[in-house]
């Protein structure tokens, strides 16, 4: 039952029926009121001259006195012929002098003369209503005429056309009439409107039911489910919004799956990178323990240096993983300060000069004159340049070259390049090289092996500073990393 009343179709239908009942009631009230007015106006038009006939055919006054005997007889005879009327004789000020009205006594002494004078003044009598002396709260149809005797206005004949007797009979008839009219009108209107309304509501909610079905289908796992849109309007906007949302969700799911796959690959690669130095450390330590006294001093030193090198590699991997996790969690805040970029690049150049020479790689630095101060985190920017140089050293063969170049361009913007003559990167891999979950498929010569996370750290740091980086590479010719700093914001 609850599900039944939760249905949008039935909710709209019940509201529609309620509105129909209200409208039908108002319609019935207006119809009955209009019918009553129609009967009143019809009666007034039929009996317009009744007051004039009474006034012209009888002497209403004897001198200045009311001709009571004659009038009572006349009034009685008139009401016998037409029992629904009530007759009053008024003086020129509207005071009731005499009357013939059965049942209840009158409650007014004076009748307002304005409606009476207006009625008499109109040649083609319009429908007018005036106060009933027995019931001053009601206005009724009437007839009126002047009483003129000896050329003098003596008063007025005032006839209520729907008196108390008429009203009692009318209420009985109208009660029956209203019942019949109301029941018939209501039943006919409700049945007709309900049939038409249910068809219309069903047609309108049909599209909504189709939408709900599609949404439920999408919820149950059919990610290709989409709402078919027709026309324009709110439902069309809703359909378009759902379809856009569904496309976004599917795209996000695909992206999550892709990232999850790459994450598993990263975990596998990192696990391998962790296992390799650990295996080397374990192997050489076991060798030292087994051979102990048999090892010469040179052999022992060589083994310990190998263990130290593997330990350093292991520590470097853990540090970079920790560094990347903090950057991604936005756990690191920038310590911004102004410093000369030329000095930072010189420091990086000097630190890597000996390593490059030992690997027979030529490293050079080219700095334009008057390089500006930049506003950045010194430690983080040093990490960026060091990682780029490490990457270049790792993939540059013997007798290759690495260049550090800093220069101004276009409205004093700053360009800092790290260019190597190494093995390069395939074009289809370039969009993914900064993704921590992406393993670049290229082979180094085994020297200076890294963790594979350096470029991801570079990109995170530059994003924090809102600096851009552009990569250009060609296989077997080399790679160029170009950091662009907008000097209108970050340089002085």
N, C-alpha and C positions, 0 to 999 in steps of 0.2 A: 504493500500500500504506500509506504514511504517513497519507494522508487517511482511509483505511479505519479505521486504529487510532485516529485522532483523533476519530472519531465518538463522541458521548456514548452512543448506543445500544449500540455494541459494547463500550465501556468498562464500562458497567453490566452488560452481559451476561456478559463475562468474569469480572468480580468475582462475579457471581451464580453462575456455574458453579464457580468456585473454592470458594465457600462450600458449594455443594452437595456437591462432592467431599469436603471436610472433614467435613461432617455425615454423609455416607454412610459414610465410614471409621469415624467414632465409632459410628454406628448398628451397623455390622457388628461392631465390637469388642464392643459391649454385647450384641449378639445372640449371638455366639459364647460369650462369658463366661456369659451367662444359660443358654444351652443346656448348657454344661459343668456348671454348678451344678445344673441340672435333672436331668441324668443321674446326678450324684453323689447327689442327694437321693433319686431314684427307686431307685437301687441300695441305698442305706442302708435304705430302707423295706422293700425286698424281702428283704434279708439281715439284718434287725435281730436275729433270734434265732439266727443261726449260731454265735456265740460261746457262747450259753447252751446250745445242743445239745452242743457239744464238751465244755463243762465238766460237764454233767450225765450224759453217757453214758460218761465215761471217768474212770479214776482217774489224776489228774494227778500225785499225790504218793504215795510210799511212805514213810510216816512223815514226816520232814522233808526227804526227798530227792526229787528230781524223777524221775518214772517215765519215763526217757528213751526206752527201747525202745518202750513203748506209745505215747507221744506222737508220736515220729517216724513211727511207722506210721500213727497217726490223722491227723497233719498231712499226710502224703503222700497218704493216701486222699482227704482232703477237697480237697486242691489238684488231685488228678487229676480229681475231679468238677467242681471250679470253679477252673481254673488262674489266674484273675485275682486271687485273694486271697493274702494273706500272713498267717501265723498266728504269734503270739508268746505265750509264757507269762511272766508277770511275777510277781514277789513282791509283798508288801504295800507295798513302798516304790517300786515301779515299775521295779526292776531286771529286765532281760531275762535269764531263766534258760535258756530254750531257745527255738528258733524253727525254722520251715521257710520259707525264702524263697529262691528260685532266683537265679541270676546273681550279683549283687554282694553283698559282705558288708555287714553293718549297720555303721553309724558311731556309733551311740548305745549306751550301756550302760543308760541309764535313760529311761523314757518318763514325761512329766508325767501325774500321776494325776487332776488336776482335771477335764479333759474326760471321762475314763473314769467317774469317780464321778458326774458330772452326768448322763451318758448312762444309767447304771444306775438313778439315782434317779428318772428320769422314767418315769411309767407309759406315757403316749402320747409315744413318743420324738420329740423335735423334731430337726430337721436340725442335726447338730453335725459339726465336723471336728477332727482331731487330727494330731499330727506323725507323719510317716512315718520310721521308724528308719533306713531306707536313704537318705533324702534329707531331712534335718532342715529344709531351707529351704522345704519344701512341706507343706501340710496337706491331708489327704484324708478321705473318708468312712470310717467304721469301725463295727465292732460290738464290744461288750465285755460280759463277764459275770464275776461273782465265782466263784472256785473255793473251795467250802466242803466240807471233809471232816472227819468226826468232829465236826461242829458248830462247826468253827473255820475262820476265813477264812485260807486258805493263800496266795492270790494272785489273779491275774486272767488270763482269756483275752482277748487283744487281737488283733483281726482287721482288717487293712487291706483294704478292699473293692476298691480299685483299685490293685493292686500294680504292680510294674515291667512285668510281661508285659502287663497290661491297658493300662498307660500307653503302651507301645510300639505296641500295636495301635490304641489310641485316637488317637495322634498321626497314624498313617497315615490312619485314617478321617476324623479331623477335618481333616487337610490337604486331602483331597479334598472334604470337606463345606464347609469354609471357601471353597475356590476356587469351588465351584458356587454356594454361597449368596451369596458376595461379588459374583461376576460378574453373577448374575441380579438381585440387589438393586440393585447399582450401575447396571446398564443400565436397569432399569425405572425406578428413582428419577430418574436423570439425564434420560432421555427425557421422562418425565411432567413433571418439574419444569421442564425446559428449554422445553417447549412452552408450559406455563402461564406460566412466567417471561417468555419472549420476548413473549407476547401482552400480559402486564401491563406490561412495560417499554416495548413499542411504544406502548401506550395512554398511558402516562405521558409518554414523550418526544414524543408527537404534539403536545401543547400547546407544548412547548419548541421543536420544529421550526417550528411556526406562528409563534411569537414571533421566532425567528431570521429567518424569511422576511420578517416585517413590518419588523424592524429593518434588514435588508438593503435592503428596498424604500425605507425612509426615507433610508438612506444614499445610495441611487442617485438621489435627487432628488424622490421623491414625499412631499412634506411633509405631505400629508393622511393618510398611513398611520398607523394606530393599532392597538394590540393590543386585541382584543375579550376582555373579562374575564368569567369565569363562576365563581361560587362564591367561596370565601375560601381563605386560606392564603398560602404564600410566593410561589407563581406569580402569584396575584392581586395581591399587594403589588408584585411586580416589574413587572407589567403597568401598574398604576396609576402607579408611579414613572416608567416609561418614557413613558407618555402625558403625565404632567405635565411631564417634561423636554422632550418633543417640542413641547408647547404653548409652553413657555418659549422654546425655540429659535426657533420660528416667530414668536413675539411679538418676540423680539430682532432677528430678521432684518427683520421689518416696520419695527421702530423704526430699525434701521441704514439701511434704504432711505429712510425718511422723513428721517432726519437728513442722509443723503448728498445727497438732493434739495435740502434746505434749505441744506446747505453749498455746493452748486454755485450756488444762488441768491445766497448771501452773497458768494461769490467774484465773481459777476457784478456784484452791487451795489457791492462794495468796489472792484472794477476800474473801474466807472463813476465812483465817487466819486474815485478816484485820477486817472482820465483827465481829468475835468472841470477841476480846478484846474491840472493840468499843461498842459492845452490853453490855459487862460486865461493862465497864466504865459508859455508859449511865444508865444502870439499878441501879447501886449502887449510882450514883449521884442523880437519881430520888428518890431513897429510903431515902437518907440523907435529901433531900429537903422536902419530904412528912412528914417523921417522926420527923425531925429536933429536937424539944424539947423533944420528947419521947425517943430519943436514949441515951443510957448510954455512958459514956466516953469510955468504952472498946469496945462497938459496933461501935461507931463512928471511933475509931482507926482501928478496923478490916476492916471496909468498906473502909477507906482511904488507908490502906495497899493493899487491893485487887485492888483498882483503880490504885495505883502506880505500882503494879506488871503488870497489864494489859497494862499500859502506856509504861512501860519498854519493854514489849514484842512487842508492836506496833512499838516503836522506833527502836528496834533491827531488825525487819523485814524490815523497810524502809531503814535502814543503809546498810543491806546486799544486798538489791536490788540495791541500789545506788553503792555499792562497786563492785558488779558483772558487772553492766553496764559500769563502768569505765574501768574495766579489759578487757571486751570484745571489747570496743572501743579503747583499747590500749592508754587510756588517762593518764595512770599512768606510770611514768618512775621509773626505779629502782634506789634507792640510795645505791649503792654498797659500802660496807665497810667490813673490816676484823674484825671478832669478835669470841670469844670462844663459840662454840656451847653448851658446858657443862653448862655455866652460863645461857644461854637462856632457856635450858630445866629445870634447877633448878627453874627459875622464874615461868615458866608455872606450874610446879609441886606444888610449894608453893601456887600459886593463887587458885588452884582447890582443895587443900587438905581439906579445911573446908567444901566446898560444897559436896565433896565425903563422908566425915564423917557424914554429916547430912543426907545423903541418904543411910548410912550404906554400903558404897562401899569402899573397900580397894584400895588405890593408892600407887604404889611403883615406884621407879626410879633406874635404873641400868646403870651406866656410866663407860665405860672402862677407864683405865688409859691413860694419854697422848692423849686425844682427840684433834684433830687439830683445828686451826682457819679455818673458812670458809669465803668465800667472797660472801656476799649476802645482801639483804635489810633486816635489823633487824626487822623493823615493820611488813613487809609482812610475814617473816618466823615465827614471834610470832603468827600472825593470823592463819597460817597453823596449828601449833601445838595446839593452843587453840581450833580451830574448830574440830580437830580430837579428842581432849579430850572431848569437849562438846558432840560430836556425840557418843563417848563411854559411857559417863554418861547417856545420854538419853536412850540408849538401853541396859543398864546393870541393872539387877534387884538387889534388896537388897541382901547383903552378897556376891555380886559379886566382881570382882577385875579388876583393870586396871593397866597396866605396861607401863612405858616409858623406852626404852632400846636404848642405843647408843653404837656402837662398830665398830671397823675397821674390814675389810675382804678383801681378794684378792688384793694384791698390795696396801694396805693402803686405799682402798675405804671405804667410811663411810656409815653405815646403821643406820637409826633412826626408831624405831618401836613404834607404839601405839597399844597395844594388850588389848582386853577386853574379858570378859567371858560372853558376853551378848547373845542375842537371835539369832544372826547370820543373814546371807543373803543367799537367794537361789542362786544356781550356775547360773541359767539362767538370774538372775538380775545383776550379777557382772559387765558385760561389760557396763552397762548403769548407774552405780551409780554416775558417775561424770557429767552426762548430766543434765543441769539445767531444762530441760523439762521432766525429768523422775522422777516419784514419786515412791519411793521404797515401796513395799507393805509389810511392817512389822509394828508391833504395839508396842508402848512403854507403859510404865505403867502410863503415864500421867504426870510424873515429868519432869521438865526442858524441856518443849516443845520448839522446835526450829522452824526455818523458812523453813527448807528443802533445803536451798541454800548453806549450809556450805561446802559440798563436791565439788560443782561446783566451789566455790571460791578457795578452796585448789588446785584443778587441774589447774586453770588458773594461780595462783601464781607460782606453780612449773614449768609450761610450760614457763613462762617468765624467770625463772632462769635456764631452761634447766635441771632440776632435774627430775628423774624418781620416780614413785610411783607404788608399787605392792600391790594388795589386795588379801588376802586369808581369806576365811570364811567358816564356817560350821554351819548349822542351829542348834540352841540350845546349841552350844558349844563356839561360840565367833567369833570375827573378828580381823584380823591383818592388819594394814596399815604400809607398809615398804617404807620409803623414802630413795633412794639411791643417794649418791653424789659422783661423780667421783673426787677423790682427786688430780689426776694429773692436773686437770684444776682449781678446786675451793677450794682446801685445802692447808694449809701450816703447 
